[in-house]
Amino acid sequence: MIDYVMRTAMEVAGQNVVVVIGHQAENVKSAVTRVGNAYFALQEKQLGTGHAVLCALPFIPAVVDQVIILCGDVPLIRAKTIKELVADHDDHGRDVSLLAVSMDKPKGYGRIIFNDLGDLTAIVEEKDATPAQKLIKTINTGIYVVRKSFLEQALPQLRSDNAQNEIYLTDIIGIGYRQKLKIGALLGKDSKEIIGINSRDELQVAESLMKLGGGEKS
């Protein structure tokens, strides 16, 4: 699974790839190095997605200005889609951009919150969402492009006062909105690309989709 994500990351970012490792760290590291070179950041305690990126921050090369954040358990994401997100981010001069998709059955995913003016204001995780928010079908894929200077000042502000007692990366959206920064979302065309794998059933679904696509991800 990490092979697919690693190859996609290298196609977009070249050698500037940081992989956050924790559970079975050495096995993951070994699998990654078979694909290509990467920097490794150890997350000793799994305290949430925001904490994972905080662990990775010191390993991001100094020459990097924009940081692309991918999920290691989302192997179907294509380099083409990420490049479209980066282009949209650059075209609009944003500080933060995220990839969103619409799903008929969005259960389990964080919902994208817009205000009456159409501004992206927050992402609310499923367990923290109100009944009205759970009806929203536009969801967060967990894939972002973020200006590194904003990450450096926003990540230390994250707190774990939520239903899962975790440090959510999604909270950087609210921080950026309150600071009146440029934040936006690109609506992806194919929700199948962002299927996350957390069970054997989900793995089977992903494998079936790969076979249907002939293994092509680019």
DRENSENU-72446 format. One record per atom (N, C-alpha, C, O, CB): x, y, z; residue in three letters. Coordinates in steps of 0.1 Angstrom, whole numbers, padded with zeros to 4 digits, always signed. Each point is the difference from the previous one (the first is absolute). Glycine has a CB too. Layout:
% residues N
XYZAla/...
% end
This chain:
% residues 218
+0008-0012+0000Met/-0008+0012+0000Met/+0009+0013+0000Met/-0003+0009-0007Met/-0015-0022+0019Met/+0028+0013-0004Ile/+0009+0011+0001Ile/+0007+0003-0013Ile/+0004+0011-0003Ile/-0002-0015+0028Ile/+0001-0007-0032Asp/+0006+0001-0013Asp/-0007+0009-0010Asp/+0006+0009-0006Asp/+0003-0032+0009Asp/-0022+0022-0003Tyr/-0008+0008-0009Tyr/+0001+0015+0004Tyr/+0002+0009-0008Tyr/-0018-0028+0004Tyr/+0014+0021+0017Val/+0001+0014+0005Val/+0013+0006-0002Val/+0002+0012-0004Val/-0019-0017+0021Val/+0028-0003-0015Met/+0013+0005-0001Met/+0004+0004-0015Met/+0006+0010-0002Met/+0000-0024+0022Met/-0010+0005-0029Arg/+0002+0003-0014Arg/-0007+0012-0004Arg/+0005+0008-0008Arg/-0002-0032+0003Arg/-0015+0026+0009Thr/-0008+0012-0003Thr/+0007+0013+0006Thr/+0001+0010-0007Thr/-0022-0024+0006Thr/+0025+0013+0013Ala/+0007+0011+0007Ala/+0013+0004-0008Ala/+0003+0012-0002Ala/-0013-0019+0024Ala/+0017-0003-0026Met/+0013+0003-0007Met/-0003+0006-0014Met/+0008+0008-0004Met/+0003-0027+0017Met/-0021+0015-0019Glu/-0004+0006-0013Glu/-0003+0014+0001Glu/+0003+0008-0009Glu/-0012-0030+0001Glu/+0004+0026+0019Val/-0004+0014+0002Val/+0011+0008+0007Val/+0003+0012-0004Val/-0027-0019+0006Val/+0031+0002+0008Ala/+0010+0007+0008Ala/+0014-0004-0002Ala/+0009+0005+0007Ala/-0027-0002+0009Ala/+0021-0013-0025Gly/+0013-0004-0002Gly/+0006-0007+0013Gly/-0006-0009+0005Gly/+0009+0027-0022Gly/+0009-0013+0021Gln/+0007-0006+0012Gln/-0004+0007+0013Gln/+0004-0004+0010Gln/+0015-0002-0025Gln/-0028+0016+0014Asn/-0004+0007+0012Asn/-0012-0006+0007Asn/-0011+0006+0001Asn/+0020+0015-0011Asn/-0008-0034+0014Val/-0011-0007+0005Val/+0004-0004+0015Val/+0010-0005+0003Val/-0017-0004-0026Val/-0003+0013+0032Val/+0002-0004+0014Val/-0011-0010+0004Val/-0012+0002-0003Val/+0022+0021+0008Val/-0006-0034+0000Val/-0010-0011+0004Val/+0000+0000+0015Val/+0010-0002+0007Val/-0006-0012-0028Val/-0016+0015+0027Val/-0001-0001+0015Val/-0002-0015+0003Val/-0009-0006-0005Val/-0001+0030+0007Val/+0018-0029+0007Ile/-0001-0014+0004Ile/-0002-0001+0015Ile/+0003+0009+0008Ile/+0012-0015-0027Ile/-0022-0005+0023Gly/-0003-0002+0014Gly/-0001-0015+0002Gly/+0009-0007+0004Gly/-0021+0029-0002Gly/-0001-0027-0003His/-0002-0014+0002His/+0007-0008-0010His/+0000+0003-0012His/-0023+0001+0021His/+0031-0015-0005Gln/+0008-0008-0009Gln/+0009+0009-0009Gln/+0002-0002-0012Gln/-0020-0015+0012Gln/+0025+0027+0007Ala/+0007+0010-0007Ala/+0011-0006-0009Ala/+0002+0005-0011Ala/-0006+0010+0030Ala/+0012-0025-0014Glu/+0010-0005-0008Glu/-0005-0008-0013Glu/+0007+0001-0010Glu/+0007-0003+0031Glu/-0025-0004-0019Asn/-0006-0007-0012Asn/-0004+0010-0011Asn/+0002-0002-0012Asn/-0009-0017+0027Asn/+0000+0030-0010Val/-0004+0010-0009Val/+0012+0007-0007Val/+0000+0002-0012Val/-0021+0001+0026Val/+0031+0000-0006Lys/+0012+0006-0005Lys/+0006-0009-0011Lys/+0005+0005-0010Lys/-0001+0007+0032Lys/-0003-0025-0019Ser/+0006-0009-0010Ser/-0008+0000-0013Ser/+0005-0001-0011Ser/+0004-0013+0030Ser/-0023+0014-0018Ala/-0008-0001-0011Ala/+0001+0013-0009Ala/+0001+0000-0012Ala/-0017-0014+0025Ala/+0018+0025-0006Val/+0001+0013-0007Val/+0013+0001-0008Val/+0000+0004-0011Val/-0014+0007+0029Val/+0025-0015-0011Thr/+0013+0001-0006Thr/+0002-0009-0012Thr/+0009+0002-0009Thr/+0000+0004+0031Thr/-0018-0016-0024Arg/+0001-0008-0012Arg/-0006+0007-0012Arg/+0003-0003-0011Arg/-0006-0017+0025Arg/-0005+0031-0011Val/-0006+0008-0011Val/+0009+0011-0003Val/+0002+0003-0012Val/-0025-0010+0019Val/+0028+0014+0003Gly/+0009+0012-0003Gly/+0005+0006+0013Gly/-0003-0005+0011Gly/-0010+0009-0032Gly/+0020+0007+0020Asn/+0005+0007+0012Asn/-0010+0009+0006Asn/-0008+0006-0007Asn/+0031-0007-0003Asn/-0023+0002+0023Ala/-0009+0008+0008Ala/+0006+0004+0013Ala/+0009-0006+0005Ala/-0029-0005-0016Ala/+0015+0022+0017Tyr/+0004+0004+0013Tyr/-0011-0007+0009Tyr/-0011-0002-0004Tyr/+0022+0024-0003Tyr/-0006-0027+0019Phe/-0010-0007+0009Phe/-0001+0008+0013Phe/+0010+0004+0006Phe/-0004-0026-0016Phe/-0019+0024+0014Ala/-0003+0007+0013Ala/-0007-0010+0009Ala/-0010-0006-0004Ala/+0008+0029-0008Ala/+0007-0025+0024Leu/-0006-0010+0009Leu/-0010+0007+0008Leu/+0002+0010+0007Leu/+0019-0023-0006Leu/-0033+0007-0001Gln/-0011+0004+0009Gln/-0002-0010+0010Gln/-0006-0010-0002Gln/-0006+0023-0017Gln/+0019-0011+0031Glu/+0000-0011+0010Glu/-0013-0003+0006Glu/-0003-0012+0002Glu/+0026+0020+0003Glu/-0032+0002-0004Lys/-0013-0002+0005Lys/-0010+0005-0011Lys/+0002+0011-0004Lys/+0005-0009+0029Lys/-0017-0010-0028Gln/-0009+0004-0010Gln/-0011+0009+0006Gln/-0010-0005+0005Gln/+0014-0017-0018Gln/-0001+0035+0012Leu/-0009+0009+0007Leu/-0009+0008-0010Leu/-0007+0009+0004Leu/+0024-0007+0013Leu/-0017-0007-0030Gly/-0009+0007-0009Gly/+0008+0005-0013Gly/+0012+0000+0000Gly/-0027+0006+0019Gly/+0007-0002-0029Thr/+0006+0004-0012Thr/+0008+0013+0001Thr/+0010+0002-0006Thr/-0029-0013-0006Thr/+0014+0020+0020Gly/+0007+0013+0002Gly/+0014-0003+0007Gly/+0010+0007-0004Gly/-0032+0005+0006Gly/+0022-0021+0007His/+0012-0004+0007His/+0010-0006-0010His/+0012+0002+0001His/-0025-0005+0021His/+0008-0005-0031Ala/+0008-0007-0010Ala/+0007+0010-0008Ala/+0012-0001-0003Ala/-0027-0019+0002Ala/+0008+0030-0004Val/+0006+0011-0008Val/+0010+0008+0008Val/+0010+0004-0005Val/-0031-0003-0010Val/+0018+0001+0027Leu/+0009+0007+0009Leu/+0013-0007+0002Leu/+0011+0006+0000Leu/-0030+0004+0012Leu/+0018-0023-0012Cys/+0013-0009+0001Cys/+0008+0001-0013Cys/+0012+0000+0001Cys/-0024-0015+0015Cys/+0005+0017-0027Ala/+0006+0000-0013Ala/+0007+0014-0003Ala/+0009+0001-0008Ala/-0026-0018+0000Ala/+0012+0027+0014Leu/+0004+0014-0003Leu/+0015+0002+0000Leu/+0005+0006-0009Leu/-0027+0001+0018Leu/+0029-0012+0001Pro/+0015+0003+0001Pro/+0007-0007-0012Pro/+0012+0004-0002Pro/-0014-0002+0027Pro/-0004-0012-0031Phe/+0007-0007-0011Phe/-0003+0005-0014Phe/+0006-0004-0009Phe/-0007-0016+0024Phe/-0008+0030-0016Ile/-0003+0006-0013Ile/+0012+0008-0004Ile/+0004+0009+0007Ile/-0029-0009-0002Ile/+0031-0002-0017Pro/+0011+0008-0004Pro/-0002+0015+0000Pro/-0011+0004-0003Pro/+0017-0024-0011Pro/+0004+0027+0017Ala/-0001+0015+0001Ala/-0004+0006-0013Ala/-0007+0011+0000Ala/+0024-0011+0017Ala/-0014-0006-0029Val/-0004+0006-0013Val/-0015-0001-0003Val/-0005+0007-0009Val/+0028-0013+0001Val/-0030-0002+0016Val/-0014-0003-0003Val/-0008+0012+0006Val/+0001+0004+0011Val/+0002-0029-0011Val/-0012+0031-0009Asp/-0009+0010+0005Asp/-0014-0004+0001Asp/-0007+0004+0010Asp/+0021+0012-0022Asp/-0019-0026+0004Gln/-0013-0005+0000Gln/+0001-0015+0004Gln/+0008-0007-0006Gln/-0017+0024-0011Gln/+0001-0021+0027Val/+0000-0014+0004Val/-0013-0007-0004Val/-0011+0005+0002Val/+0025+0002+0018Val/-0012-0018-0027Ile/-0011-0009-0004Ile/-0001-0011+0011Ile/+0009-0007+0003Ile/-0006+0012-0028Ile/-0015-0007+0030Ile/-0003-0010+0010Ile/-0009-0011-0005Ile/-0011+0003-0005Ile/+0014+0015+0023Ile/+0002-0030-0018Leu/-0007-0012-0005Leu/-0002-0009+0012Leu/+0006+0001+0010Leu/+0004+0001-0033Leu/-0019-0012+0021Cys/-0003-0010+0010Cys/+0006-0014-0005Cys/-0002-0004-0011Cys/-0019+0016+0018Cys/+0028-0018+0002Gly/+0006-0013-0004Gly/-0009-0011-0002Gly/+0004-0010-0006Gly/+0015+0017+0019Gly/-0032-0006-0009Asp/-0010-0010-0002Asp/-0010+0003-0011Asp/-0011-0006+0000Asp/+0014+0000+0024Asp/+0001+0015-0033Val/-0008+0004-0011Val/+0007-0003-0013Val/+0006+0010-0006Val/-0018+0008+0020Val/+0013-0030-0019Pro/+0009-0004-0011Pro/-0004+0003-0014Pro/+0007+0000-0009Pro/+0000-0017+0024Pro/-0020+0020-0016Leu/-0006+0002-0014Leu/+0002+0015-0005Leu/-0004+0003-0011Leu/-0012-0022+0016Leu/+0020+0028+0004Ile/+0002+0014-0005Ile/+0010+0001-0011Ile/+0011-0006+0001Ile/-0017+0014+0022Ile/+0003-0001-0033Arg/+0008+0001-0012Arg/+0009+0013+0000Arg/-0004+0010+0006Arg/-0013-0023-0019Arg/+0029+0012+0008Ala/+0008+0012-0001Ala/-0006+0011-0008Ala/+0001+0012+0004Ala/+0019-0027-0002Ala/-0028+0011-0012Lys/-0007+0010-0008Lys/-0009+0009+0009Lys/-0001+0012-0002Lys/+0002-0027-0018Lys/-0008+0008+0029Thr/-0010+0008+0008Thr/+0008+0009+0010Thr/-0005+0011+0002Thr/-0011-0030-0004Thr/+0027+0014+0007Ile/+0008+0008+0009Ile/+0005+0013-0007Ile/+0000+0011+0005Ile/+0006-0032+0009Ile/-0001+0018-0026Lys/+0006+0011-0008Lys/-0011+0011-0003Lys/+0002+0012+0000Lys/+0015-0028-0010Lys/-0029+0011+0008Glu/-0012+0009-0003Glu/-0002+0009+0013Glu/-0003+0012-0001Glu/-0007-0028-0016Glu/+0011+0009+0029Leu/-0002+0007+0012Leu/+0010+0011+0002Leu/-0002+0011+0004Leu/-0009-0031+0006Leu/+0024+0016-0013Val/+0011+0010+0002Val/-0002+0011-0010Val/+0003+0012+0004Val/+0013-0030+0003Val/-0020+0016-0019Ala/-0002+0010-0010Ala/-0011+0010+0005Ala/+0001+0012-0002Ala/+0007-0027-0017Ala/-0019+0009+0024Asp/-0011+0008+0005Asp/+0004+0009+0012Asp/-0003+0011+0001Asp/-0013-0029-0009Asp/+0024+0012+0016His/+0006+0007+0012His/+0008+0012-0005His/-0001+0011+0006His/+0001-0033+0008His/+0009+0020-0023Asp/+0009+0010-0005Asp/-0008+0011-0008Asp/+0002+0012+0002Asp/+0017-0029-0003Asp/-0028+0013-0007Asp/-0008+0009-0008Asp/-0008+0010+0009Asp/-0002+0011-0004Asp/+0000-0028-0014Asp/-0003+0012+0029His/-0008+0009+0009His/+0009+0006+0011His/-0005+0008+0009His/-0015-0022-0013His/+0033+0012+0004Gly/+0009+0006+0010Gly/-0004-0004+0014Gly/+0000+0009+0009Gly/+0004+0009-0025Gly/-0008-0030+0019Arg/-0005-0004+0013Arg/+0011-0003+0010Arg/+0011-0003-0004Arg/-0032-0005-0007Arg/+0017+0009+0024Asp/+0009-0005+0011Asp/-0003-0015+0003Asp/+0009-0008+0003Asp/-0008+0031+0006Asp/-0013-0027-0011Val/-0004-0014+0002Val/-0011-0004-0010Val/-0009+0008-0003Val/+0014-0006+0027Val/-0003-0013-0031Ser/-0009-0006-0009Ser/-0002-0015+0004Ser/+0009-0006+0004Ser/-0003+0022-0023Ser/-0019-0020+0018Leu/-0002-0014+0003Leu/-0008-0006-0012Leu/-0007+0006-0007Leu/+0007-0002+0032Leu/+0002-0017-0026Leu/-0008-0008-0010Leu/-0013-0005+0006Leu/+0001-0007+0011Leu/+0020+0000-0023Leu/-0032+0011+0006Ala/-0013-0005+0005Ala/-0007-0008-0010Ala/+0004+0001-0012Ala/-0006+0019+0026Ala/-0007-0029-0010Val/-0008-0007-0010Val/-0014-0001+0006Val/-0003+0002+0012Val/+0022-0016-0020Val/-0029+0012-0001Ser/-0014-0002+0004Ser/-0003-0015+0000Ser/+0004-0007-0009Ser/-0011+0029+0000Ser/+0000-0027+0020Met/-0003-0014+0001Met/-0015-0001+0004Met/-0005+0008+0009Met/+0029-0014-0002Met/-0031-0003-0013Asp/-0014-0003+0004Asp/-0001-0005+0014Asp/-0009+0003+0008Asp/+0004-0007-0032Asp/+0015-0004+0028Lys/+0001-0006+0014Lys/+0013+0005+0007Lys/+0009-0008+0000Lys/-0024-0012-0007Lys/+0015+0032+0013Pro/+0012+0005+0005Pro/+0004-0004+0014Pro/+0009+0005+0007Pro/-0014+0014-0021Pro/-0003-0029+0020Lys/+0003-0004+0013Lys/+0014-0004+0003Lys/+0007-0007-0008Lys/-0030-0001+0009Lys/+0029+0013+0010Gly/+0014-0003+0004Gly/+0009+0011-0004Gly/+0012+0000+0004Gly/-0017-0023-0006Gly/+0001+0032-0007Tyr/+0009+0010-0005Tyr/-0002+0014+0006Tyr/-0012+0003+0004Tyr/+0013-0015-0025Tyr/+0009+0020+0022Gly/-0002+0014+0005Gly/-0008+0008-0011Gly/+0003-0001-0012Gly/+0019+0000+0025Gly/-0031+0010-0008Arg/-0008+0008-0009Arg/+0006+0014-0002Arg/+0006+0006+0010Arg/-0026-0019-0002Arg/+0019+0018-0020Ile/+0005+0013-0004Ile/-0011+0010+0004Ile/-0011-0001-0005Ile/+0026-0008-0014Ile/-0011+0019+0026Ile/-0010+0011+0005Ile/+0003+0013-0008Ile/+0011+0005+0001Ile/-0013-0016+0022Ile/-0008+0016-0030Phe/+0001+0013-0006Phe/-0010+0010+0007Phe/-0010-0005+0005Phe/+0017-0006-0028Phe/-0003+0024+0023Asn/-0010+0009+0005Asn/-0009+0005-0011Asn/+0000-0005-0011Asn/+0017+0013+0028Asn/-0026+0002-0014Asp/-0010+0004-0010Asp/+0006+0007-0012Asp/-0006+0001-0010Asp/-0009+0002+0029Asp/+0028+0001-0018Leu/+0007+0007-0011Leu/+0008-0010-0008Leu/+0006+0003-0010Leu/-0005+0018+0023Leu/-0002-0034-0009Gly/+0007-0010-0008Gly/+0015-0002+0004Gly/+0007-0007-0006Gly/-0022+0012-0012Gly/+0018+0001+0030Asp/+0014-0001+0004Asp/+0002-0013+0008Asp/-0009-0003+0008Asp/+0011+0028-0007Asp/+0009-0032-0003Leu/+0003-0012+0008Leu/+0004+0005+0014Leu/+0010+0007+0002Leu/-0003-0020-0023Leu/-0014+0008+0031Thr/+0002+0005+0014Thr/+0006-0011+0009Thr/+0006+0003+0010Thr/-0024+0014-0013Thr/+0015-0030+0001Ala/+0004-0010+0009Ala/-0003-0014-0006Ala/-0007-0001-0010Ala/+0002+0016+0029Ala/+0011-0025-0013Ile/-0003-0014-0003Ile/-0004-0006+0014Ile/+0007+0002+0010Ile/+0010-0004-0030Ile/-0028-0005+0019Val/-0005-0006+0013Val/+0000-0015-0002Val/-0006-0005-0009Val/-0009+0025+0014Val/+0022-0027+0004Glu/+0001-0014-0001Glu/-0014-0006+0004Glu/-0008+0005+0007Glu/+0033-0005-0001Glu/-0027-0012-0012Glu/-0013-0007+0002Glu/-0004-0001+0015Glu/-0012+0003+0003Glu/+0017-0016-0024Glu/+0004+0009+0030Lys/-0004-0001+0014Lys/-0003+0013+0007Lys/-0006+0000+0010Lys/+0020-0021-0010Lys/-0010+0032-0006Asp/-0002+0013+0006Asp/-0012+0007-0007Asp/-0003+0011+0004Asp/+0027-0010+0003Asp/-0029-0006-0018Ala/-0010+0007-0008Ala/-0014-0001+0006Ala/-0003-0009+0007Ala/+0017+0003-0027Ala/-0021+0017+0018Thr/-0014+0001+0004Thr/-0008-0008-0011Thr/+0005-0004-0010Thr/-0002+0027+0021Thr/-0016-0026-0007Pro/-0008-0007-0010Pro/-0001+0007-0013Pro/+0000-0006-0011Pro/-0013-0003+0030Pro/+0012+0022-0019Ala/-0001+0008-0012Ala/+0013-0001-0008Ala/-0001-0001-0012Ala/-0015+0017+0023Ala/+0027-0015-0004Gln/+0013-0001-0007Gln/+0002-0014-0007Gln/+0007-0001-0010Gln/+0002+0018+0026Gln/-0014-0027-0009Lys/+0001-0014-0006Lys/-0007-0002-0013Lys/+0002-0009-0007Lys/+0000+0001+0030Lys/-0011+0018-0026Leu/-0008-0001-0013Leu/+0009+0006-0012Leu/-0004-0002-0011Leu/-0018+0004+0024Leu/+0033+0004-0009Ile/+0008+0006-0011Ile/+0007-0011-0007Ile/+0005-0009+0006Ile/-0001+0030+0008Ile/-0004-0020-0027Lys/+0006-0011-0008Lys/+0014+0003-0006Lys/+0006-0008-0006Lys/-0029+0002+0000Lys/+0028+0019+0008Thr/+0013+0003-0004Thr/+0010-0003+0011Thr/-0001+0006+0011Thr/-0008+0012-0026Thr/+0018-0027+0012Ile/+0009-0004+0011Ile/+0015+0003-0002Ile/+0004+0002-0012Ile/-0021-0020+0016Ile/+0024+0017+0007Asn/+0014+0002-0001Asn/+0008-0013-0003Asn/-0003-0010+0006Asn/+0001+0029+0011Asn/+0011-0018-0027Thr/+0007-0012-0003Thr/+0013-0002+0008Thr/+0006-0011+0000Thr/-0015+0013-0023Thr/+0013+0008+0031Gly/+0012-0001+0008Gly/+0012+0004-0009Gly/+0012-0002+0005Gly/-0022-0016+0009Gly/+0008+0023-0026Ile/+0011+0004-0008Ile/+0000+0015-0002Ile/-0010+0006-0003Ile/+0009-0028-0010Ile/+0013+0028+0016Tyr/+0001+0014+0001Tyr/+0013+0005-0007Tyr/+0009-0007-0002Tyr/-0021+0007+0024Tyr/+0011+0013-0026Val/+0012+0008-0003Val/+0000+0012+0009Val/-0009+0007+0001Val/+0010-0015-0026Val/+0010+0009+0033Val/+0001+0011+0010Val/+0013+0007-0001Val/+0011-0006-0001Val/-0026-0007+0016Val/+0015+0026-0014Arg/+0012+0008+0001Arg/+0007-0004+0013Arg/-0005+0000+0011Arg/-0005+0020-0024Arg/+0023-0023+0012Lys/+0008-0005+0011Lys/+0000+0010+0012Lys/-0001-0004+0011Lys/+0015-0010-0027Lys/-0013+0027+0012Ser/+0001+0010+0011Ser/-0013+0000+0008Ser/+0001+0003+0012Ser/+0014+0011-0026Ser/-0026-0017+0008Phe/-0013+0000+0008Phe/+0000-0013+0008Phe/-0004+0000+0012Phe/-0008+0013-0030Phe/+0016-0024+0013Leu/+0001-0013+0008Leu/+0008+0002+0012Leu/-0003-0004+0011Leu/+0001-0009-0032Leu/+0014+0020+0020Glu/+0009+0002+0011Glu/-0007+0008+0012Glu/+0004-0003+0011Glu/+0015+0002-0028Glu/-0028+0010+0013Gln/-0006+0008+0011Gln/-0013-0006+0005Gln/-0005+0002+0011Gln/+0016+0018-0020Gln/-0018-0028+0000Ala/-0013-0005+0003Ala/+0001-0013+0008Ala/-0008-0002+0009Ala/-0001+0013-0030Ala/+0018-0020+0017Leu/+0000-0013+0007Leu/+0002+0000+0015Leu/-0007-0007+0007Leu/+0017-0001-0028Leu/-0002+0017+0026Pro/+0001+0001+0015Pro/-0012+0005+0007Pro/-0002-0002+0012Pro/+0026+0006-0015Pro/-0034+0001-0005Gln/-0012+0005+0006Gln/-0011-0011+0002Gln/-0010+0002+0006Gln/+0015+0021-0016Gln/-0003-0034+0003Leu/-0010-0011+0000Leu/-0001-0006+0014Leu/+0009-0002+0007Leu/-0004-0003-0031Leu/-0018+0002+0027Arg/-0003-0006+0013Arg/-0008-0013-0002Arg/-0006-0002-0011Arg/+0006+0025+0022Arg/-0001-0031-0001Ser/-0007-0013-0001Ser/-0014+0000+0007Ser/-0005-0010+0005Ser/+0027-0001-0006Ser/-0028+0023+0002Asp/-0013+0001+0007Asp/-0011-0004-0010Asp/-0008+0009-0004Asp/+0017+0009+0020Asp/-0011-0030-0019Asn/-0010-0005-0009Asn/-0004-0014+0004Asn/+0005-0006+0010Asn/+0004+0020-0029Asn/-0019-0020+0012Ala/-0005-0013+0003Ala/+0010-0011+0001Ala/-0002-0010+0007Ala/-0020+0018-0017Ala/+0032-0007+0002Gln/+0010-0011-0001Gln/+0013+0003+0008Gln/+0009-0008+0000Gln/-0018+0002-0022Gln/+0009+0018+0028Asn/+0012+0004+0008Asn/+0013-0001-0008Asn/+0010-0004+0004Asn/-0022-0004+0017Asn/+0011+0012-0034Glu/+0011+0000-0009Glu/+0003+0014-0005Glu/-0009+0009+0000Glu/+0003-0032-0007Glu/+0018+0025+0002Ile/+0004+0013-0006Ile/-0003-0001-0015Ile/+0007-0006-0007Ile/+0011+0010+0025Ile/-0029+0003-0022Tyr/-0005-0001-0013Tyr/+0008+0010-0009Tyr/+0001+0012+0003Tyr/-0024-0019+0005Tyr/+0028+0002-0019Leu/+0006+0009-0010Leu/-0011+0009-0006Leu/+0003+0012-0004Leu/+0015-0029-0001Leu/-0030+0012+0004Thr/-0012+0007-0006Thr/-0002+0014+0007Thr/-0005+0009-0006Thr/-0005-0031+0000Thr/+0014+0023+0019Asp/-0002+0013+0007Asp/+0009+0012-0006Asp/-0003+0011+0004Asp/-0002-0025+0016Asp/+0014+0011-0028Ile/+0008+0011-0006Ile/-0009+0008-0009Ile/+0003+0012-0003Ile/+0018-0025+0004Ile/-0032+0007-0006Ile/-0009+0008-0009Ile/-0007+0011+0008Ile/+0000+0012-0004Ile/-0004-0032-0010Ile/-0001+0017+0026Gly/-0006+0010+0009Gly/+0010+0011+0004Gly/-0003+0011+0001Gly/-0013-0028+0007Gly/+0028+0012-0005Ile/+0011+0010+0004Ile/+0002+0010-0011Ile/+0001+0012+0002Ile/+0010-0029+0013Ile/-0009+0012-0027Gly/+0002+0008-0012Gly/-0011+0009-0003Gly/+0002+0012-0004Gly/+0012-0029-0005Gly/-0026+0012+0010Tyr/-0012+0009-0002Tyr/-0001+0011+0010Tyr/-0003+0012-0004Tyr/-0009-0032-0005Tyr/+0015+0017+0021Arg/+0000+0011+0011Arg/+0011+0010-0003Arg/-0002+0012+0004Arg/-0008-0028+0013Arg/+0021+0012-0023Gln/+0011+0009-0003Gln/-0003+0007-0013Gln/+0009+0008-0005Gln/+0007-0022+0018Gln/-0027+0012-0020Lys/-0004+0006-0013Lys/+0010-0004-0011Lys/+0003+0009-0008Lys/-0014+0010+0021Lys/+0016-0031-0012Leu/+0010-0004-0011Leu/-0009-0005-0012Leu/-0012-0002+0001Leu/+0030-0004+0016Leu/-0011+0003-0028Lys/-0006-0005-0012Lys/-0001-0015+0001Lys/+0010-0007+0000Lys/-0002+0027-0014Lys/-0020-0025+0016Ile/-0003-0015+0001Ile/-0011-0004-0010Ile/-0009+0007-0002Ile/+0016-0006+0027Ile/-0005-0012-0030Gly/-0010-0005-0010Gly/+0001-0015-0002Gly/+0009-0007+0005Gly/-0008+0029-0016Gly/-0010-0027+0003Ala/-0001-0014-0003Ala/-0002-0002-0015Ala/-0006+0007-0007Ala/-0003-0012+0030Ala/+0015-0006-0028Leu/-0002-0005-0014Leu/-0009-0012+0001Leu/+0004-0009+0007Leu/+0019+0019-0015Leu/-0034-0010+0001Leu/-0008-0012+0000Leu/+0005-0010-0010Leu/+0000+0002-0012Leu/-0020+0012+0019Leu/+0024-0026-0002Gly/+0005-0010-0008Gly/-0011-0007-0008Gly/-0012+0001+0003Gly/+0030-0005+0013Gly/-0014-0002-0027Lys/-0010-0006-0010Lys/-0004-0014+0004Lys/-0010-0005-0004Lys/+0020+0020-0014Lys/-0001-0022+0025Asp/-0002-0015+0002Asp/+0002-0003+0015Asp/+0011+0000+0005Asp/-0004-0005-0029Asp/-0018+0002+0031Ser/+0000-0003+0014Ser/+0007-0013+0003Ser/+0005-0003+0011Ser/-0026+0016-0008Ser/+0022-0022-0013Lys/+0007-0013+0002Lys/+0015+0002+0002Lys/+0006-0009+0007Lys/-0023-0002-0021Lys/+0022+0022+0010Glu/+0015+0002+0002Glu/+0004+0002+0015Glu/+0011-0003+0003Glu/-0011+0014-0026Glu/-0010-0007+0031Ile/+0004+0003+0014Ile/-0005-0010+0010Ile/-0001+0002+0012Ile/+0000+0022-0018Ile/-0002-0036+0001Ile/-0004-0011+0009Ile/+0011-0003+0010Ile/+0011-0003-0005Ile/-0026-0007-0013Ile/+0012+0011+0030Gly/+0010-0004+0011Gly/-0001-0014+0003Gly/-0011-0006-0001Gly/+0010+0029+0010Gly/+0012-0029-0005Ile/+0000-0014+0004Ile/+0003-0002+0014Ile/+0011+0002+0005Ile/-0003-0008-0028Ile/-0018+0001+0031Asn/+0001-0002+0014Asn/-0005-0014+0004Asn/+0000-0003+0012Asn/-0003+0027-0008Asn/+0000-0032-0014Ser/-0005-0014+0002Ser/+0003-0008-0012Ser/+0003+0004-0010Ser/-0021+0004+0026Ser/+0016-0021-0014Arg/+0002-0010-0011Arg/-0010+0002-0011Arg/+0003-0002-0012Arg/+0007-0014+0028Arg/-0022+0020-0012Asp/-0011+0002-0010Asp/+0003+0012-0009Asp/-0001-0001-0012Asp/-0016-0009+0028Asp/+0022+0021-0009Glu/+0004+0011-0008Glu/+0012-0002-0009Glu/+0001+0005-0011Glu/-0010+0009+0029Glu/+0018-0023-0013Leu/+0012-0004-0008Leu/-0005-0008-0013Leu/+0005+0002-0011Leu/+0009-0003+0032Leu/-0024-0007-0019Gln/-0005-0008-0011Gln/-0007+0009-0010Gln/+0001-0002-0012Gln/-0004-0017+0027Gln/-0004+0029-0011Val/-0006+0010-0009Val/+0010+0007-0008Val/-0001+0002-0012Val/-0018+0001+0028Val/+0030+0002-0009Ala/+0010+0007-0007Ala/+0007-0009-0010Ala/+0003+0005-0011Ala/+0001+0009+0031Ala/-0001-0026-0017Glu/+0006-0009-0009Glu/-0008-0003-0012Glu/+0005-0001-0012Glu/+0007-0010+0031Glu/-0025+0010-0017Ser/-0010-0001-0012Ser/+0001+0012-0009Ser/-0001-0002-0012Ser/-0014-0013+0026Ser/+0015+0027-0008Leu/+0000+0012-0008Leu/+0013+0001-0008Leu/+0001+0004-0011Leu/-0015+0007+0028Leu/+0025-0016-0011Met/+0013+0000-0007Met/+0000-0009-0012Met/+0005+0003-0011Met/+0007+0002+0033Met/-0018-0016-0020Lys/-0001-0010-0011Lys/-0009+0005-0011Lys/+0003-0002-0012Lys/+0000-0017+0028Lys/-0014+0026-0013Leu/-0008+0006-0010Leu/+0007+0011-0008Leu/-0002+0002-0012Leu/-0018-0007+0027Leu/+0029+0012-0008Gly/+0007+0011-0006Gly/+0013-0005-0007Gly/+0008+0008-0005Gly/-0017+0008+0021Gly/+0012-0029-0016Gly/+0012-0005-0006Gly/+0012+0003+0008Gly/+0011+0000-0005Gly/-0022+0001-0016Gly/+0010+0003+0034Gly/+0011+0004+0008Gly/+0006+0014-0003Gly/+0009+0004+0006Gly/-0004-0028-0005Gly/-0012+0031-0010Glu/+0005+0014-0003Glu/-0005+0009+0010Glu/-0012+0001+0004Glu/+0012-0006-0028Glu/+0009+0014+0029Lys/-0003+0010+0010Lys/+0004+0014-0005Lys/-0004+0010+0006Lys/+0007-0027+0012Lys/+0004+0018-0029Ser/+0005+0013-0004Ser/-0010+0008-0008Ser/+0002+0011-0005Ser/+0021-0020+0005Ser/
% end
